[in-house]
C-alpha cells in the first residue's frame, strides 16, 4: 500500500511540475481559427471590459438561478435575475449602444428582458418548469450571440 501511495505521489508531483513549467515558461500565442466567421465588434478597452464583465455576471447569475430552481426557492431566483433585468438595461452606457451593431443590441436587450421575465415570474407565479424553459431561452440567446459576434479591442 505504501508503494502505491509513493508512486501516486511521484506521478502527481511530476505532472504538477510539468504543467507548472508549461504555464510559466512556454510562450502563449493567440490562435486564430481559420473558419471563424463571426462578426468582429470593436470597442475601446473600457467598453470591451464592461461587456466581458457583464457576460461573466450573466454566468454567475444564471448559476444562482439554477441553484434557486434546484432548491425550489423563488426568492433566490428573483434576487439573482433582477440584477440583470430592466434596471441593468437602464445603466447601459450610451457609447456602448452607439457602437454596437443593431442585431447585437437586440440580443443584449433580449437577454436582459429574459432575466426580467424570470424575476417577474419567480415573484408573482413561480413554477419551476416555466423558469427552466425561460433559462433555456436565455441560454439559447447567449449561444446565438457568441456564435455571431466576437468582441475585440479597437
C-alpha positions as CSV (number, residue, x, y, z in Angstrom):
1,X,0.0,0.0,0.0
2,X,2.9,2.4,0.8
3,X,4.5,1.7,-2.5
4,X,1.3,2.6,-4.3
5,X,1.0,5.9,-2.4
6,X,4.6,6.7,-3.2
7,X,4.1,6.0,-6.9
8,X,0.9,8.1,-6.9
9,X,2.6,11.0,-5.1
10,X,5.6,10.9,-7.5
11,X,3.2,10.8,-10.5
12,X,1.2,13.7,-9.1
13,X,4.3,15.7,-8.4
14,X,5.7,15.1,-11.8
15,X,2.5,16.1,-13.5
16,X,2.3,19.2,-11.4
17,X,5.9,20.2,-12.2
18,X,5.4,19.6,-16.0
19,X,2.2,21.7,-16.0
20,X,3.8,24.5,-14.0
21,X,6.7,24.6,-16.5
22,X,4.3,24.8,-19.4
23,X,2.3,27.5,-17.8
24,X,5.2,29.6,-16.6
25,X,7.9,29.2,-19.2
26,X,6.3,28.5,-22.6
27,X,5.1,31.4,-24.6
28,X,1.5,32.0,-25.4
29,X,0.2,33.0,-28.8
30,X,-3.2,33.9,-30.0
31,X,-4.7,31.1,-32.1
32,X,-6.9,32.3,-34.9
33,X,-9.4,29.8,-36.1
34,X,-9.5,29.5,-39.8
35,X,-13.2,29.1,-40.1
36,X,-14.2,31.8,-37.6
37,X,-16.9,33.7,-39.5
38,X,-18.2,35.7,-36.5
39,X,-18.7,39.4,-36.9
40,X,-16.0,41.3,-35.1
41,X,-17.3,44.1,-32.8
42,X,-14.6,46.6,-31.9
43,X,-14.8,48.5,-28.6
44,X,-12.4,50.8,-26.7
45,X,-10.7,48.8,-23.9
46,X,-13.0,50.1,-21.2
47,X,-16.1,49.2,-23.1
48,X,-14.8,45.7,-24.0
49,X,-14.0,45.1,-20.4
50,X,-17.6,46.2,-19.5
51,X,-19.1,43.8,-22.0
52,X,-16.8,40.9,-20.9
53,X,-17.6,41.7,-17.2
54,X,-21.3,41.7,-17.9
55,X,-21.1,38.3,-19.7
56,X,-19.3,36.9,-16.6
57,X,-22.1,38.3,-14.5
58,X,-24.6,36.6,-16.7
59,X,-23.0,33.3,-16.0
60,X,-22.9,33.9,-12.2
61,X,-26.5,34.9,-12.2
62,X,-27.6,32.0,-14.4
63,X,-25.8,29.6,-11.9
64,X,-27.7,31.3,-9.0
65,X,-31.0,30.9,-10.8
66,X,-30.3,27.2,-11.5
67,X,-29.4,26.8,-7.8
68,X,-32.7,28.5,-6.9
69,X,-34.6,26.1,-9.2
70,X,-32.8,23.1,-7.5
71,X,-33.7,24.4,-4.1
72,X,-37.2,25.3,-5.2
73,X,-36.5,28.8,-3.9
74,X,-38.3,31.6,-5.9
75,X,-36.8,34.3,-3.7
76,X,-33.3,33.2,-4.7
77,X,-34.3,33.2,-8.3
78,X,-35.9,36.6,-8.1
79,X,-32.9,38.2,-6.3
80,X,-30.5,36.8,-8.8
81,X,-32.5,37.5,-12.0
82,X,-33.4,41.1,-11.1
83,X,-29.7,42.1,-11.1
84,X,-29.6,41.8,-14.9
85,X,-33.2,42.8,-15.6
86,X,-34.6,46.1,-16.7
87,X,-32.6,48.1,-14.2
88,X,-29.4,46.8,-15.8
89,X,-30.6,48.0,-19.3
90,X,-31.1,51.5,-17.9
91,X,-27.5,51.6,-16.7
92,X,-26.1,50.7,-20.2
93,X,-23.7,53.4,-21.3
94,X,-24.8,55.4,-24.4
95,X,-21.3,54.8,-26.0
96,X,-21.8,51.1,-25.9
97,X,-25.2,51.3,-27.5
98,X,-23.9,53.7,-30.2
99,X,-21.0,51.3,-31.2
100,X,-22.9,48.0,-31.0
101,X,-24.5,46.5,-34.2
102,X,-28.3,46.5,-34.2
103,X,-28.6,42.8,-34.0
104,X,-26.1,42.6,-31.2
105,X,-28.1,45.2,-29.2
106,X,-31.3,43.3,-29.9
107,X,-29.7,40.1,-28.5
108,X,-28.4,42.0,-25.5
109,X,-31.8,43.6,-24.7
110,X,-33.5,40.2,-25.2
111,X,-31.1,38.8,-22.6
112,X,-32.0,41.5,-20.1
113,X,-35.7,41.2,-20.8
114,X,-35.5,37.4,-20.2
115,X,-33.8,38.0,-16.9
116,X,-36.6,40.4,-16.0
117,X,-39.2,37.9,-17.1
118,X,-37.6,35.2,-14.9
119,X,-37.6,37.6,-12.0
120,X,-41.2,38.6,-12.5
121,X,-42.5,35.1,-12.9
122,X,-40.5,33.9,-9.8
123,X,-42.0,36.7,-7.8
124,X,-45.6,36.5,-8.9
125,X,-46.4,32.9,-10.0
126,X,-43.4,30.7,-9.5
127,X,-43.4,27.5,-11.5
128,X,-40.1,25.6,-11.8
129,X,-40.9,24.3,-15.3
130,X,-41.6,27.9,-16.5
131,X,-38.3,29.0,-15.1
132,X,-36.5,26.1,-16.7
133,X,-38.0,27.0,-20.1
134,X,-37.1,30.6,-19.6
135,X,-33.5,29.6,-18.8
136,X,-33.3,27.5,-21.9
137,X,-34.5,30.5,-24.0
138,X,-31.9,32.7,-22.2
139,X,-29.1,30.2,-22.8
140,X,-30.0,29.9,-26.5
141,X,-29.9,33.7,-26.8
142,X,-26.4,33.7,-25.3
143,X,-25.3,30.9,-27.6
144,X,-26.6,32.7,-30.6
145,X,-24.8,35.9,-29.7
146,X,-21.5,34.1,-29.0
147,X,-21.8,32.3,-32.3
148,X,-22.4,35.5,-34.2
149,X,-20.0,38.0,-32.6
150,X,-16.6,38.3,-31.1
151,X,-15.6,41.3,-29.1
152,X,-12.2,42.8,-29.6
153,X,-10.3,45.9,-28.6
154,X,-10.1,48.6,-31.3
